[in-house]
């Protein structure tokens, strides 16, 4: 693919962004203690502004996919990729954030092990490693580097991912938070710029009404209600999102954890307005794009002058890289601390940190290989979320409540059976339609719910005589 037509000033701005990222990432705070808690959860000292900035930036790695959907289906992007996630984020804030902050643990697998025992903790670590694999964002970053620099995809994937995680290796979560404050600012600045130029050159609502297909301004965008509904179930992945839990573990108080998510929802609503509007302008101004996933970059090349173009592309890089660093770090923690460290005796904090760093190297290699093999961002998202969400949702959510907590055997059975059956159901779609024409995520959630209900009934009926109570 030929490189985008950027000026020397644009490339200088991109270079400046990367340099600032490395400086912030490798900067050492005077408050650094060198403990495992410092490395994994920033010493549990995250303030409200830092909490909001890092959570908001982490959640938007799929920006090119958002552009593709907005270009093809219009304002329904908000109902598919916005509203269901706001609702589940609000549920998390109201019912889970405070409990997560109170929990004396550093990771989700540690919480599962505390509640249900070692086997459930190991199973949870395996699932979190898969869920946090940054492969879809690595692929997206490779595609963007291909557009910007004309590199082959493999080179964009490798170089882009390296620059996204190198500072995490040494600095842990504090380094991630410092860089994501910069990326948070850039993401809003970039999309504000492109909207200002679009409105000033082409006009506002009247222009969009005249140039867009009628369905682009309807709530459904031409999609069926059933299609839109399934995203409200897929959005349940928010309730098992390891980045939410890690930020809550790292918050300096329960109030910061709870209100941080609520404030973040406000920022997400604002940003979704900006990205959806930008997608609408892309469709109105450039109606014949062969690749809708390139709608944001193509609009920037068409509309923005030098310097503004560089800032916008730096914003796109920042959005994707902020997700790669967070998810790579989370996957590395699950591999190193929650899996590798379990095979040793009395692993020290320094050893656990070293194992996490080894996990990061493995995560880097695996994410690059998956990205180059899969070649489909949406497919990776869908398959991982469909399998892992049913496996973790009820066992994890209930683990914070002594009253509603599942028994150890039931939790382990729920994780393994729901993931296994969902995976088989997903595989059935390769032949055409899914079995019974039912989405796999519904099957997994139904299995997990059935086990939860049976477990509750047997606990109430037989108390500690029922074998599910023994872990």
N, C-alpha and C positions, 0 to 999 in steps of 0.2 A: 504494500500500500504506500502511495506517495505521501510524503510529509505534508502537514498543513502549512499554508503560507503564513508564517509568522515572521515578524520583524526582529531585528537584533534586540530591540528594547523588550519585546515580548519574551524572548529567550532569557534575557538578563533578569527579568522579573521571576521567571520560573527558577532560575539558578539561585536568586536571592531567597526564594521560598525554601528551597532545599537546604541552603546554608543555614537559614534561621532555624529550620527543623532540627538539624544536627546540633547546633549550638544549644538550643533549649533541651534537646534530648540528653546531651552529655553533661549539662550543667549539674553541679552537685549542690544540694541545699545544705545550709548549716545545721538544719534540724535532723539531717539524716543520721540514723542510729546504726545502720548496717544489719539490723535484725531481719528475720524472715517476714515478720509482720510488716516491717517497713517496705520490703521488696514486693510483697504480694498485695497489700492493701493500704499502702502509703501511711502506715502507722495509725490507721483509723483517725486521720485528722482532716479529711476533706471538708472544706467550707462549702456553704451553699453555692456561691458563684462557681467554684471549681467543679463541684458535683454536677451542676446543670450543664456547664460547658462540655465536660467530658462525656456525659450521657447523651446529650443532643448530637454531638459530633459523631459518636460511635454508631449511632442508629441509622445513618444515611449512606452506607457504603454502596447501596444499589442504585446510585443516582442515574446511570445510563438506562437502567431498566425502567425507572420512573419516567424518564424522558420518552422512552419508546411507548409506554402505555398512554401517557398524556397525548402524544402525537396521534396515536391510533384511535383512542376512545374518549378523549376530552376530559371534561370535569368529573367523569366517573372515577378518574384516578383518585380523587379525594375519598370517595366511598369505598374503594377497594384497598388502597395503600395508606389511607389516612384514618378514617373514622374507626374501623375495627381495632386498629392498634392503639388509638387514644383510649378507647373503652377499656381494653385489657391493661393498658398502662395505669389507668385510674384505679382499676381493681387491685393491681399490684400495690399502688401507693397506699390505698386505704386498708388493705388486709394483710399484706405481706412485708412491706418495707420496714415497718417498725419491728416486726418479729425477726426479720433477717438481721437487723442491726443489733438486736439483743442477743442473738445466738453467739456463743463463744467459739465460733469457727471462722476459718479463713476461706473456705471453698464450699461449693455445693456438694461434692462427694464426701467431704468431711461431715457436713450436716446429715447426709443420708446414712453415713456410717454411725454417727452418734445416735440417730433415731432407730436404725434398723439392723445394724451390725456390719461386719467387715465385707461380707459378700455383696450386700446391697450397695455399699460404698464403692466397691470395685466396679460393679455394673454401672453405677452412676458415673464414675470417672470415665469409663469407656464411652458412654453415650455423650457426655459433655465434650470429650475430645472430638468426637465426630461432629457434634452440633457447632462447636466453635471453630472447626476447620475453615480457614479463610479462603478456600479455593474459589468460590464464586467472585469474590472481590479481587483476588489475585488475577483471575481471568479478565475482569473488567479493567483493572489497571493496565494489564498487558495490551488490551484493545485500545485504550486511550493513548498509551505510549506509541503504539503503532500509528495512530492518527497524527500525533504531534510530531514525531521524529522520523517516521518512515521505517522504523525498526521492524525486523521480523517479530512475530508474536512471542516466540520463546525468549528473545532477548528482553523485550518489554516486561514480560512476566518475571524473569529472574532479577533484572536490575531494579525494577519498581518495587518488588517485594523486599529485596535487600535493604533499600533505603527506608522502607516502611517499618522495619523491625530491628535494625541494627542498634538503635538507642535503647530499645526495650531490653535487649540482652544484658546490658550493664546496669541500667537504671531502674528497671521494674516499673511498677505502676506510677511512681512519682514522675518518671520520664514521660510516660504515656499521657499523664494529665497535663504536664507543662506544654507538650506539643499540641495537644488537642484544644487548648485555649486559643492558640494561634489559628488552628484549623477551623474552630468555631467562628471566629471573627471573619476569616476568609470566605467561608461558605455563604454567609449572609451578604457580605460585600459584593461577591461575584454575581449573585443572582439579582441583587438590587441594581447593579450597574446595567445588566442586560435588559432588565425590565424598563429602566429609565430610557434607554436608547430606543427600545421597541415602541414605547408609548409616544415618545417625542417625535419619532419619524413616521409612524403609521397611524397613530391615534389609539383610542381606547376601545370601549365596549362596542360601539357602532361598527368599527372596522372588523372586529372579531365576528360579530353577527353576520356581516356581509360575506366574509371570506370562508367561514368554517362550514362543514357539513352540519345539517340540523341536529343530528344525533350527538355531536360533540358538546352541545350545550344542554343535554338532558342528563338526568341523574344516572341513567344506565349505560349511556354511550353506545347503545346497540347490543349490549350483552344481556343475557337472560338473568332474571332475578336469582335463579339457582346458582349461576356462575358467581354472582356477586356474594351470595350467601356463604358459599364455601370459604371465601376469604375471611369471614368472621370466625370460622373455626380454625383456619390456618393461623390467624392472628393470636390464637391461644399460646403460640410459641413464645409470646412476650412473657408469659407467666413462668417460663422455664429458661428465659434468656440469661445466660451466665453473666453478661455484662451488667444487667440490672442488679443481680445479687452481689457481684463484686463491688460495685459502687456503694451499695447499701452497707456491706461489711466495712467499707472504707470510710463511710460518713462519720463525722465527729459526734453525731447524736442521732437519735431516732427522728427528731424533728427535721433535721437536714435531709435524711433519707426520704421521709414522707413528702415534705414540701418540695424537695428537689425534683422529684418526679412530676409533681403537679405543675410546677413552674416550667419544667421541660416540655410538658404537653402543650403549654401555651406557645413555646418557641416552635414546636413541631407544626402546630396549626399554621403559624405564620409562614414557616418555610415551605410547607405544602402548598399554601396559596401561591408563593413565588414560583415554585417548580411547575405547578399545574398551569399557571398563567404563561410561563415561558414555553411550555409544551404547546399551548394553544397558539401562541405567536409563531412558533416554528411551523406548525401545520398551515397556518394562514399565509405565511410569507413564503414558505418552501414546500408546497403541496405535493411535490413529486419525488420525495426522497426514496431511494431504493432501500436504504437501511435506516429505519426509524430509530434504532438504538443510537444513531449518530446525530439525532435531531438537535441536541444542545450544542455540541461542537460545531455542527454545520451552521446553525443560526449565529453563533459567535463569530465565525469566519465571515459570514455574509454581512453582519450588522455592526460589529464593534470596530472601532479604530485601534491603532497600535496603542499599547499600554493597557487600555481597558481589556483588550483581547488577552493579554498576558495575565492580568489579574483574574479574569474569568477562568482561564485554563488552570491557573494555580488553585482556584477554588475547587474545580473538579478533581484535581489531584488530591487536594486536602481532604475532601469528602470521602474519597475511596481509601486513602492511606490511613485515615483516622480509624476506620473500621478494621483494616488489616492489622494494624499494630495491636489493637485491643483484643481481637479474636485470636491472633497468633499467641499472644501472651496467655490468654485463658486456656487455649489448647495445650500450651507448654506446661502450665501449672498442673493440669489434669494428668498429663503424661508423666511429668517429673515427680511432683510431690505426691499425687494421689494414686499413681500406679507403680512407678519405679521404686519409690521410697518404701513401699509396703513390703518389698522383698528383702529389705535390710533390717538389721536389729538396731534399735535406738539411733536412728539417723539424726545427726546433728543439724542445726539450722543452716550452717554453711554448706553441708552436704546436700540438704534439700534444695537450697538455692542453686547449687551446681547442677543437680539433676533437672531442675526446671530449665536451666539454660541449655542442657542437652536436649530436653524436650522441645525447646524452641528451634534448634537446628533441625530436628526430625520433622517438626511441623512445617518449617520452611520447605524442606525437600518434598514432603507429601503433598502440600498445597500446590506447589508448582507442577508436580506430576499430574495431579487430578485436573488442574486447570487446563493443561495442555492436552490431556486425554479427552475430557468431557466436551469442550468447545461450546457448551451451552450454559449460560449463567442461570437462566430460569429453571432448567432441568436440575441443576445442583441444589438450588434453593428448595424447590418443590420436594424432591426426593428426601433430602435430609430432614426438612421440617416435618414432612408427613410421617416419617418413622419415629423420630425422637420425641416429638411433642406428646403423643399418647403415652410413650414409655415413662416419661418423667413427671407429667403434669400432676396427677393425683398423689403419687408417693411423695413428691417434693413439697407440694402445697400443704398437704396434711401433716408433714413432719414437724412443723413448727407449733402444732397444737397437741397438748397431751390428751385432750378429749377426742379429737378426730384422727389422730395418728393411726395409720394402718399397722397391723402386726408385721413383724419382720418377714415371715414367710410370704404373706400376702403381698407385701410391697415388692419383694424380689420377683414373685410370680407375675405380678402386674407388669413390671418393667420388661421382663423377658418375653412373656406371652404376647403382650400388645405390640411390642416391636417386631417380634417374629412373624405374627400373623399379618401385620400391616405391611411388612416387607414382601411377603408372599403375595398379598393382594395387589401391591404396587407392581410386582413382576408380571402379574396376570394381564396388565394393560399393554404389554409388549405385543400381544396377539390381536390387539384392537381395543375393545372396551374392557373395563374392569369387570370382575365377577359381579353378577347381579346389577351391573351398571351403578354400583355404589362406590363413592370416593373412598380410598383407603383410610384417610384420616378419620372418617366416621366410624369405621370398623374398629380401629385401634382405640379410639375414645370409648366406644361402647364396651369393649372387652375390659378396659381398665375400670370403667364405672361399675360393671357387673361384679368384678372381683372386690372392689371397694364396698359395694352394698352387701354382698354375701359375707365378707369379713366382718362388717359392722353387725349384721344380724347374728352371726355365730358368736361373736364376742358378747353381745347382750344376752344371748340365750344360754351359753355354756361357760362364759367367763374364762377363767384360766384353764379349764379342762380341754378347751378346743386347741388342737395342735397348731393352728395359725398363730396362737399367742406365744408360741415358743420360737425363739430366734436362734 
